[in-house]
């Protein structure tokens, strides 16, 4: 029997009979291409080395086939001859450094300064590539205290699901199994660090994470309800993967996951990227969680206590079932290049409600690049059909809430507030209606502009903000003099007006922004449930109908091309951009057509 096979059997035996010592020791890996990786060695499986980061902030595995040498008990151990990695190997391994390390430039985030001790236990899935019941101890290699009782995952337990295979790509899925005390085997997982690597997929009712969560490229967490972040530590949640929010992209387009086994090592957008239905932050006062990468919920994001940080170049998004909330004892901060908001149009009230604090940049980490807040168009007078309200807002800052921008240069590094520009038609959750009513609402939706409304009733002193896609009167206050303290405010060409005096207004409940009532498609909307008017003999309408056909054909062509792409992330992202741009151009032509129809009907007295 080979030594590597013996190591695996011994490891499995530890999982069955008890636990091995958890004694991380300093090591340094040299990858095949010469890159050095410092860490703390815990143990090994047949095809993996198990390491903690130097600061114990996360654990992960390194497939032995990618390692030239490593140190064990201060002695070198050789595994492979050094060589350059192929493009496919680089794509597969995707090593970008320890996520809990401080960036090379700029102030260190709070999570990088957090001190960690070894946990009570580290649980490592013993059979990478094989599905199983995660609630059975025999499926785990255990380092540290042996599991006991029915709820042996706790806030002092770290969980690591290794990459699926060292030689062939084989995804595997973990479920909680059947628990007599829980309906349908549902189980809320309580952990400290939670690491899911390529090919591993874990699904349960919920997760309460007290440390760091890291979903590596090709891994997946999917919680039926809550994925929440708790405790008094400064932590991170990082989900690796391609940046996917693009102008005009909706949730039907943006999905990511794993190819089938036939496609082996390639990653592409394919399965849902969300990690839960409800993304929740309930940190202790003074503690934070920083979100890094692409992180979405199927419903809403609730920041209840503590601070949630949308980290540099992250994309933190939720769907359109409910609005997002920042509660009174909570803070939301957006950092350089971050994008936060709704990934789908959401015509119900208030995309984001803030009763606590909303920040762009932090006092010790001011913006050096733009950050973006995504809001949605609203229906103030029931033109889109059900589930809308007259008193709506894209952003609602409540009277006792606070909003600030911390920027190194407010003329260049700003908070951009704009429409999500996601969908060109209402979905089932937007309308609250059946498909026949959706079809009837289609014409109205095409005619309406996708402008946003920002309602600032709290303490908002802003320096360095760009408004895009804004209604006339779309920035509303309880007291207009509040804006007198503002500096470096820009209204982009996509706003209904670029004149500051046109863009500000007084908030009156159940009264829409002034631009809403002035818009031709709102004053004279297309008839609900009736066919498109013929407008025979109107040259402008005829020209725009031909332009709509051309734009629709271009969109369909781009959509087919996008859906046919396989294998390469960059090509898929470019295809998604082309498809999304084509759809946005189609919507603009459709709106122009409807405005022309409305004008033509007015001329003939209809």
N, C-alpha and C positions, 0 to 999 in steps of 0.2 A: 504493500500500500504506500502510495506517494506521501511525502511529508505534508504537502498542501492539503491533500484529502484528509489526512489525519487531523490537521488543524481544524478543519471544518467540523469533523465529527466530534472533536473535543469541545468545540464551541457550542454545538448543538446539545451536547451532554450538559454543559454548564447551564443552558437554558432550561433543561429538564430537571436537573438535580439541585440547583441553587444559583450561585452567582460567583463570578470571578472578581478579584480585587479591581477596584477602580483607582488606578494609580497612573494618571497621565504623566509621561516623561518627555522632556524636550527632545525634539527631533528636527531634522531638516531633510526634506525631500528634494531631490534633483530630478525634474521631469526629463523626458527623452530629449526635448529640445533645449535643455540647459537651464530652464527657469528654476529658481530656488523657491521653495515653499517652507517657511518655518511653521512649526506647530508643536503639538503635544501628542505623542503616540499613545493610543489606548490599547490596541490589539489588532487582530487581523482575521479576516475570513479567507476562504480559499482563493478568492480573486480580488480582494480588497484590503487596503490598509485603512484603519480607522483612526482619525485624528480629531483633536480639538484645535481651535485656533489658539494662538499664543495667549490671548486674554480669556480663554474659556467661554467666549461669547456664543460660539456655535461649534457643532461637530459636523464632520462630513467624511466621506470615504474617497479614496483615490484608487482607481483600478490599477492593479499592479502592472498591466501591460503598458501604461503610460509613464511608469516610474523607472528611471535608470538606477538610482541608488537612494538609500535613506539611512539614517543613523538609528541604531538601537542599542541602548546601554552604552552610548558614546562611541560605539564601533560601527564602521560602515557596513552596509549590506547591499550587495549588488544584485539587481534583478534583471536588467536589460542593458544592451549596448546603446549609447546615445545615438540619436539620429533626428533629423527634422521630422516634424509631424506633417502628415498630409492635410490638405484642406478639409477633407471629411473628418479626420481625427480631431482637428482643431475645432470644427463645428460641433462634434459630438461631445468632447470633453468640456469645452466652454469655460475653462478656468479663468476667472477675472479677479482673483484675489479674495481674501477673507472679507465677508460683508461687514463684520464688526470693526474693521480697521479704519483709522482716520483717513480722509482723503489726502492726497499729496499736497494740495494747495488749499488755502483758506482755513477758517476756524474749524476746530474739531467738533463734530456733533456730540450731543449729550450721550448717545449710545456708545460712542467710541471711547468715552471716558468712564463708562460704567465698570465697576469691579465685579468679577464673578468668581465664586468658589466652585469646586467640583460639586455636583449634585449628590443626592442620596443614591441615585442609580442612573445608569445609561442603558436604555433598551435599544438593541439593534436587531432589525428583522433578519432572521437567520437564513432565510431562503430567498434571496433576491431573484426575481423572475417568477416566483410562485405565489399565487393568490392564497389568501387564508383569512382566518378569524383572528383579528388583532387582540381579542380579549382572552386568548389562550396563551398561557405563559410558555408552553412548549414551542411556540413559534418564534421565540426571541432568544438572542444571546444577551445575557444580563451581566453588566459590570456594576459592582457595588452591592447594595442591599438586595437580598432576594425578595421577589414579590410575595405578598401575602394578602389574604382577604379578597373580597370581590371588587374593590375599587383601588387597585394598586397603582394606577396612574395618578400622580398628584403634582403639586407645584414644585416639588423637588426631584421630579423625574424628567430626564431628557429622552426624546424619541428620535431615532434615526432610521430612515428607510433608504437602504443603499440603492445605487443605480442598478438597473435590471440585469445586466449581464456584461461580462468582459469581452465576449466574442460575438454573440448574436443578440440583436435587439428583441427583448421579450417583455412587454409591459405586464404589470401585475397589479391587482386591485385588492385592497384590504377592507373588510367590513367588520362590524362589531359582533356578528354572530347573534345567536339567540340568547337573550337573558330573560329568565322567567319573571323577574321583577320589573322588566321594562317592556312595554308594548312594542312588538315588531323588532325587538333587539335594539331599540334606540339607546344611545349612550352619549352623554356629553363628556368629552375628553378633557381632563385637567392635566396640564403639563407645564414644565419650565420651557426649555428649548424644544422646538419642533422642526425637524429637517426632513424634507421629502425630495428625493433625487430622481434623476431621469428614469422614466418608465414606471415609477411607483405612483399609485393612486389610492388615497385613503378617503373613505366616506363614512360619515357618522351624523348624529343629530346635531352636535355642536362641539366647539372647542373653547376652552378658557386657557389662554396662554399668558403665563407670568414672566416669561423670558423672551427670547427671540424666535421668530418664525421665518424659515427660509425655504422657499419652494424653488428648487433648481430647475434649469431649463429642461423641459420634458417631463417634469413631475406635476402632480396635481393634488390639491386639497379641495374637497367639496363638502361643505357642511350644510345639512338640510336647513338648519336655522342659523344660529349665531356662530360667527368666528369673532371672539372677543379678546381684548387685551387688558390685563389687570395688573395690580400690584404697584409697588413703590419704586421699581427699577426703571431706568431709562433704556428703552428697548427699541428693536427694529422689526419690521416685517418686510421681507424682500421677496418678490416674485420675479424670477428671471424670465425673459422672453422678449420678442420683438415689440417695439413701440407700435401700438395699433390704433390709437385714436387719430383720425384724419378728418379733414373737412368733409362733411356729408356722409360719414360712415355710420351705419346703425348696427344694432346688436345682431341682426341677421347676417351681417357681413363679417363682423369681428368675432371670431372664435379661434381658439388655439388649442393645440394638444399634440397627439402622437399619430404618426402614420401607423398603418397596419404592420405586422411582422414582415411582410414582403418588402416594405420600403425601408426596413431596418433602422438606420441611424439618423434619418432625416426628421427634422421637426418642421411643422408648418401649421398655419391656422386651420383647425379642423373641428375641435370640440370646445365646449364652453370654457372660457377663461376665468369665470367668477369663482371665488373661494367660498362663498356662503350666500345665504339669503339676506342676513342682517350683519353688517360689519359694525362692531360696537367697540367703543373705547371707554373703559371705566377705570382709569388710572388713579392712583392716589394723588392728592394735591402736590404739585411740584414735579411730578413724574410725567414722562412722555413716551410715545411710540412714534417712530419715524417710518413712514411707508416709502418703500423704494421699488421701482419697477412698474409693472402694470398690474393693478389690483382693482377688482371690481366686485360689487355685490349684485345679486339679482333683484334687490328691492331698494334698501336705503342704507345710509350711513348715519349712525348716531354717536356723537361724541358727548358722553354723559358727564364725565369728570376727567381731570387731567388735561394733557395736551396731545393732540394729534398733529403730526407734521407731514405734509406732502413734500417729500424730499426732492432733491435736485433731479430734474428731468423725469420725474415719476408721473404716472397717469393713474389717478385715483377716481373711479367712476362708479355710479350706481344707476339702476334702471328706473323705470317710470311708474312704479306702483305707489310710491309715497315720496314726499319730500325728505331731504336730509335735514338733520337737526344738530345744532351746537347749543348745548344746554347751559344754564347760568354759571355753573362751576367749571366750564370747559373752554378750551381754546383750540382753534384751528389755525394753523400757520402754513402758508404756501412759500416754498423756496424756489431758487433759480430754476427756470425751465419747467416747473411743475405745472400740471394741468389737473384741476379738480372740478368735478361737477357731474351733471347728468349726461349719460351717453345716448339717451333717447329723448325725443321731444315729449314734453310733459305739460299738457295744457291745464292740468288741475292747479290749485293754488300753490304758490310758494315752492319753487325748486329747492331753495335753501333757506331755512329759518335760523337766525342767530340770536340767542338770548344771552350768550356769553361773550367771547372775544374772537374776532376775525382779524388775522394778521397776514400781511405779505412781507416776508423776511422777519428776522428776529433781531432784537437789539444787538446781540453779539454775533449774528450771522446775517447782516443786511443783504438785500438783493444786489447781485451784480449783473443779472440778466432778468428779462421779463418772466413773470409767472402769470398763469391764466386761470380765471374762474369762468366756468361754463354755466350759463343759465339757459332757460327755455322760454319760447314764446308762450303767451298766455291768452286765454279766451275770456274776455271781460263781459260779453253779452250773449253767450250761448250760441254763437254762430257755428261752432264746430260740432255741435250736439253734446250729449250729456256729460256730467261730471266736471263741469267748469264752474267758475265763480266770478262774480263781478269784482270782488276784492282780492285780486291776484297779484303776485309779484314773482319775478325771477329770484331776487334776493330780498329778504325782509330782515332788516336789522331792527330788533325790538327796542323799546324806549330805554331799557337799562343795559343794553349791549354796547360793545366798544369795537371800533374798527380803526386800524392804523396800517400805514405802509412804512417799513424800515428799509431804506435804500441807500446804497453807497453813492448813487447819482440818480436822483429822481427824474432827470431828463432822459435817461437811457435805460435804467433798470426799473421797470414799473409793474404795477398790477394791471393786467388786461382783463376787462370784463366784457364778455361777448356771448352771443347766442351759440348754442351747441351745433346748430345747422345740421341736425342729425337726420331726420326723416322728412320726406316730402308728402307724407299722408298719414292720417291717424291710424294707429294700431288699435287692437281690441281694448287695451287698457286705457288708451287715451279717450276713447269714445264712450266706454261703458255700455256699448250697444252691440246688437247682433250684426252679422256681415252685411245684411241688406241695408241697414242704416249707415254702416260704414261707407258703402258704395254711394249712398245718397249724399254723404258729407264730403265726398272726394272733391267735387267741383269747388265747394266753398274753401276747402283747405288750400287748393292750388291758388286761389285768388288772394289769400291773406298773406300779409308780409310777416316775416319771421323776425320781428323786433322784440326787444326785451325791456323789462321794467325793473328799476332798482329802487327799493323803498328803504330810506335811511331815517329811522325815527330815533335812533340812539345816538351815541357819542362817536361821530365819524369825523375825524380830522385827517384829511388826505393830502399827501404830497407825492405825486407820481402815479397817476392813474390814466389809463386809456379806456374809453368807452367805445365799443363797437356795436353795431346792429341795434341801436337804441331808438326807442320812440321819441318823438317830440314830447317834452314834458315827462320823459322817462326816468329822470332822477328826481325823486319826490321826497320832500321833507315835511316835518311838522312846522319848522321855522326856517324860512329861506335864508336867513342871515347866517345859518350854519356854514354855508358854502363860502362865506367871505374869508374864512381862515384857510381855504384850500389853495394849493399851489400845484403847478405843473399838471394841469388837467387837459386832456386832449379828447376831442370828439372826432372819430375817424370818419372817412367818407361813406362808410356803410351805414352810418346813423341816418335817421330820417331827416335830421338837420344838423349842420355842423356849427351853428351859432349857439354859444353857451346860453344866451338868454332864452332860446327856444327849448333847450334841453332840460331846464330845471322847472320844477313845479311844486305846488303845495299838495300834500296828501289829504284827500277826503275819502272816507270810507265808501266803498261801492261805486267810486267814480274812477273811470280808467284814465290813463295818460291822455293828454289833449290830442296827440297824434292819432290815437285809435279812432276816435270819432270823426276825424278829418279824412281818414283814408277812404278812397272811393269804393274799395271792395267791402268796407264795413258799412258805409252809408247806403250803398245799394248792392247788397250781396247777391251772388248767384242764387237762384231759387233752389231750395232744398228738395231733392227728389225729382226734379224736372230735367229733361234732356238739355244739352247745351244749345243755346239759341243759334239759329242758322246764320243770321246777319248776312243774308245774300246781298251781293253787290258791294260789300265793304272791303275795299282793297287791303286796308291795314290788317283786318281780322284774317283775311285769306292768306296774307303773307306770313302772319304769325302762326297760323295753323300749319303751313308748310314747314316753317322753322321748327315747330313742335315735333312734327314727324321726323325731321332730320335729327333733332336732338334726342328723340326717343330711340331712333335707330342707333345713334352713336352710343347712347347709354347701354342698350342691349348688347351691342358688340363688345363694349368694354367689360360688361358684366360676364358675358360668356367667356371672354378671354381670361378674366380673373379666376373664374371657377374651374377653368381647365388647367391652371398652373399646378405643377407638382414639384416637390422636392426642395426648392431653393428659397430660403426666407426672403432674401432681397428682392428676387423676382416677384414673389407673392405680394410683398409690401408695395412695390411699384405698380403692380396690377390693381391693387386695392385703391391706390391713389388715383389712377386713371379712371376707374369705375366711379369713385366718389365724386371726382371733379365733373364727370359727365352727368351725373345725377343732379348736381347743384346747378349746372347750366340748363338742364331740362326744367327744373323748377322755376328758374328765372324767366324762361320763355313762356312757361305756362301762366305765370303771374301776369306777364306783359299781355298775353292773349286775353286773359280775363278782364284786365283793365280796359283793353280795346273794345271788348264786347259790351262792357258796362257803358262806355262812352258812346258806342254806336246805338245802344238801346235808348240812351238819354236823348239822342238827336231825333229819334223817331217817336219820342214821347211814351216809351214803354217803361 
